[in-house]
């Protein structure tokens, strides 16, 4: 009787008598029909081989429980090929997703329609919010500093330019260079009054009335 298959086979040369041992060796290279199975389960063994229908059913079952077919995998280098980005069958690798720069995309929940002192670095404004906020600001090109502020010319006919505080101060000082200060105002006039003081209207009237009264009093005594 021929010996059992050992795993090696030299073949049968053409024209050579087919010996039983070589025939057995040749047949042992083929799968045994008894090892064929029409189902693939957790109890399947390494000695078995599935039919095409069994393999298809097993793959379909595995795909149904959340396993993907590797042929559907899309890497970062193949993301843009074959319209992969619009496929509901293919799936991307983590690297492919990371390459999309999703971490650099702003979330719509961070969008704000207002810009204020309470705005945070986690928010981003809409174009309208920026426009509305900028309309509250003066254009620095219209700012008139001390040397550029023409007080007498600009104050009446220019609704665009605006002066700095210093420009206004200097203009006011220049306009009232000869004006008296409040510190020099006095409410009485006497022999102690100085050239650095300026009397109120009442002080002048009172002084005049005193002189008139003194004049009439002196004239009456003189007439007596």
Backbone torsions as a table, in degrees:
resi	resn	phi	psi	omega
1	UNK	NA	143.5	-178.8
2	UNK	-67.6	150.3	-179.8
3	UNK	-76.9	162.3	-178.5
4	UNK	-71.5	158.1	-178.9
5	UNK	-66.1	132.4	-176.2
6	UNK	-107.6	-6.7	179.6
7	UNK	107.4	-10.3	178.4
8	UNK	-120.0	149.0	-179.3
9	UNK	-153.6	124.7	-177.1
10	UNK	-90.1	-13.7	179.4
11	UNK	93.2	167.4	179.0
12	UNK	-113.3	117.8	-179.0
13	UNK	-68.0	144.2	179.4
14	UNK	-60.7	132.6	-179.5
15	UNK	87.5	-8.8	180.0
16	UNK	-84.2	147.3	178.0
17	UNK	-66.5	129.9	-180.0
18	UNK	-78.8	105.1	178.2
19	UNK	-80.4	153.3	-177.3
20	UNK	-61.1	-35.3	-178.9
21	UNK	-65.5	-42.1	179.7
22	UNK	-71.0	-34.3	176.9
23	UNK	-63.9	-42.2	178.6
24	UNK	-62.9	-42.1	-179.5
25	UNK	-62.8	-40.0	179.6
26	UNK	-67.0	-43.1	-179.1
27	UNK	-67.3	-32.5	-179.2
28	UNK	-68.9	-12.7	176.7
29	UNK	-77.5	-14.8	-179.8
30	UNK	-91.9	151.4	176.1
31	UNK	-69.3	143.6	178.0
32	UNK	-81.8	134.9	179.1
33	UNK	-57.6	-30.9	-178.9
34	UNK	-66.4	-20.1	-178.6
35	UNK	-89.5	-5.4	180.0
36	UNK	-74.6	141.0	178.7
37	UNK	-133.0	145.3	179.2
38	UNK	-98.4	6.3	177.8
39	UNK	-137.6	148.1	176.0
40	UNK	-121.7	115.0	-177.9
41	UNK	-133.9	-177.6	177.8
42	UNK	-66.9	-17.6	-179.6
43	UNK	-91.1	-2.3	179.5
44	UNK	-62.4	148.4	-177.4
45	UNK	-115.0	169.8	180.0
46	UNK	-70.7	-18.4	-179.6
47	UNK	-82.5	-12.2	-177.4
48	UNK	-92.5	156.1	171.4
49	UNK	-134.0	135.7	-175.1
50	UNK	-85.0	153.9	172.2
51	UNK	-74.4	166.5	179.0
52	UNK	-59.8	-40.1	179.7
53	UNK	-64.5	-37.9	179.9
54	UNK	-67.5	-41.7	179.2
55	UNK	-63.7	-43.2	179.5
56	UNK	-62.6	-43.7	-179.5
57	UNK	-64.2	-39.5	-179.2
58	UNK	-66.8	-43.1	179.3
59	UNK	-64.5	-41.6	178.7
60	UNK	-62.2	-40.7	-179.7
61	UNK	-65.9	-43.8	-179.4
62	UNK	-65.5	-38.9	178.2
63	UNK	-64.6	-32.0	-178.8
64	UNK	-71.2	-20.5	-178.8
65	UNK	-100.6	17.3	171.7
66	UNK	106.5	9.6	177.8
67	UNK	-94.7	135.1	179.5
68	UNK	-96.7	153.5	175.2
69	UNK	-85.0	128.4	-174.3
70	UNK	-61.8	-24.3	178.1
71	UNK	-65.5	-18.0	179.6
72	UNK	-91.2	-0.1	-178.2
73	UNK	-73.8	135.1	179.3
74	UNK	-117.3	124.6	-179.8
75	UNK	-94.1	178.1	-179.4
76	UNK	-65.2	-25.0	-179.1
77	UNK	-86.0	-19.8	-178.3
78	UNK	-109.6	7.8	-176.9
79	UNK	-58.3	-41.8	-175.8
80	UNK	-86.3	-2.2	-177.7
81	UNK	-88.5	149.8	173.0
82	UNK	53.8	28.2	179.1
83	UNK	57.8	34.6	-178.8
84	UNK	-58.1	-34.4	-175.2
85	UNK	-62.6	-20.0	-179.2
86	UNK	-105.6	13.6	-177.5
87	UNK	-92.7	135.0	175.5
88	UNK	-95.2	4.3	179.0
89	UNK	-103.2	-41.8	-178.4
90	UNK	-78.8	160.4	-179.5
91	UNK	-137.1	143.3	-176.9
92	UNK	-90.1	155.7	172.7
93	UNK	-79.6	167.7	179.2
94	UNK	-61.1	-39.1	-179.9
95	UNK	-64.4	-38.0	178.3
96	UNK	-63.3	-40.9	178.7
97	UNK	-66.9	-42.9	-179.2
98	UNK	-63.7	-34.9	-179.7
99	UNK	-65.6	-18.7	179.5
100	UNK	-73.4	-12.8	178.7
101	UNK	69.9	34.0	-178.7
102	UNK	-60.3	-31.6	-179.6
103	UNK	-68.5	-13.5	179.7
104	UNK	-99.0	1.5	179.4
105	UNK	-93.1	132.8	179.5
106	UNK	-74.2	141.6	176.2
107	UNK	-79.8	138.0	179.9
108	UNK	-60.7	-22.7	179.5
109	UNK	-69.4	-16.4	179.6
110	UNK	-91.2	-2.2	-178.7
111	UNK	-73.8	137.3	179.2
112	UNK	-131.5	144.3	-179.7
113	UNK	-94.8	3.1	178.8
114	UNK	-134.6	150.8	175.7
115	UNK	-122.8	120.5	-176.7
116	UNK	-146.7	-178.4	180.0
117	UNK	-65.7	-20.9	-179.3
118	UNK	-91.8	1.2	178.2
119	UNK	-63.8	149.6	-177.0
120	UNK	-117.5	168.9	178.0
121	UNK	-71.8	-10.8	178.9
122	UNK	-87.8	-5.2	-178.3
123	UNK	-105.1	159.0	170.7
124	UNK	-135.6	136.5	-174.4
125	UNK	-85.2	155.8	173.0
126	UNK	-77.3	165.5	178.7
127	UNK	-61.5	-38.2	-180.0
128	UNK	-66.1	-38.1	179.3
129	UNK	-63.0	-41.6	178.2
130	UNK	-65.6	-44.1	179.5
131	UNK	-60.2	-46.7	-178.5
132	UNK	-63.3	-35.6	-179.9
133	UNK	-72.1	-37.3	-178.8
134	UNK	-71.4	-26.1	179.4
135	UNK	-67.9	-15.0	177.9
136	UNK	-86.9	-2.4	-176.5
137	UNK	-106.6	146.7	174.2
138	UNK	-83.1	147.3	174.9
139	UNK	-78.3	119.8	-176.3
140	UNK	-61.3	-19.2	177.9
141	UNK	-66.2	-19.2	-179.6
142	UNK	-94.3	0.4	-178.2
143	UNK	-74.2	132.2	178.0
144	UNK	-109.3	111.4	177.6
145	UNK	-80.3	-176.1	-173.9
146	UNK	-53.0	-48.2	-175.3
147	UNK	-74.0	-21.3	-174.8
148	UNK	-101.1	-6.8	-175.2
149	UNK	-87.7	110.5	178.8
150	UNK	-94.6	90.4	-170.4
151	UNK	-56.0	-52.6	-174.0
152	UNK	-69.0	-32.8	-179.3
153	UNK	-81.9	-41.5	-170.6
154	UNK	-83.5	-30.9	-169.0
155	UNK	-63.3	-25.6	-174.6
156	UNK	-99.0	-27.1	-171.0
157	UNK	-126.1	9.2	-178.0
158	UNK	-121.6	107.8	179.2
159	UNK	-98.9	9.2	-178.3
160	UNK	-107.2	-49.9	-178.8
161	UNK	-74.4	153.4	177.8
162	UNK	-140.2	140.3	-177.5
163	UNK	-89.2	158.1	172.1
164	UNK	-78.7	166.3	178.8
165	UNK	-61.4	-39.5	-179.9
166	UNK	-65.1	-38.7	178.9
167	UNK	-61.8	-42.6	178.4
168	UNK	-63.9	-43.3	-180.0
169	UNK	-59.8	-46.6	-179.5
170	UNK	-65.4	-38.3	180.0
171	UNK	-66.1	-42.0	179.1
172	UNK	-64.4	-41.8	178.6
173	UNK	-61.7	-42.3	-179.3
174	UNK	-66.5	-37.5	-178.2
175	UNK	-70.9	-29.3	-177.3
176	UNK	-119.0	38.4	-177.8
177	UNK	-61.7	-34.0	-177.6
178	UNK	-98.2	6.6	-177.7
179	UNK	-77.8	152.7	177.8
180	UNK	-80.8	153.1	178.4
181	UNK	-94.5	157.9	178.9
182	UNK	-62.1	-31.7	-178.7
183	UNK	-63.7	-25.7	-178.7
184	UNK	-90.6	1.8	-177.5
185	UNK	-77.6	136.1	177.3
186	UNK	-129.4	151.9	-179.1
187	UNK	-103.1	0.4	176.7
188	UNK	-137.7	152.9	177.4
189	UNK	-120.4	127.7	-178.5
190	UNK	-146.4	-177.0	179.0
191	UNK	-67.2	-13.5	-179.4
192	UNK	-94.4	-2.5	179.1
193	UNK	-62.8	148.9	-177.8
194	UNK	-120.6	169.7	178.4
195	UNK	-72.8	-11.9	178.5
196	UNK	-87.8	-2.6	-179.3
197	UNK	-104.9	155.7	173.0
198	UNK	-134.7	129.8	-175.0
199	UNK	-82.9	156.1	173.1
200	UNK	-77.1	169.3	178.5
201	UNK	-61.5	-42.6	-179.6
202	UNK	-63.1	-38.5	179.6
203	UNK	-63.2	-40.2	178.3
204	UNK	-65.3	-45.3	179.9
205	UNK	-61.5	-44.5	179.7
206	UNK	-61.9	-40.3	-179.8
207	UNK	-65.4	-41.6	179.0
208	UNK	-64.4	-43.7	-179.9
209	UNK	-63.3	-37.0	178.2
210	UNK	-63.5	-42.7	-179.9
211	UNK	-65.4	-38.5	179.2
212	UNK	-64.3	-45.0	-179.1
213	UNK	-63.6	-42.2	179.3
214	UNK	-64.3	-35.7	179.8
215	UNK	-65.4	-47.7	-179.8
216	UNK	-66.3	-36.2	178.9
217	UNK	-66.1	-41.8	179.8
218	UNK	-66.3	-40.6	-178.8
219	UNK	-66.4	-39.0	-179.4
220	UNK	-65.8	-44.6	178.5
221	UNK	-63.7	-36.3	-178.7
222	UNK	-69.3	-34.2	178.5
223	UNK	-70.1	-26.0	-179.6
224	UNK	-74.7	NA	NA
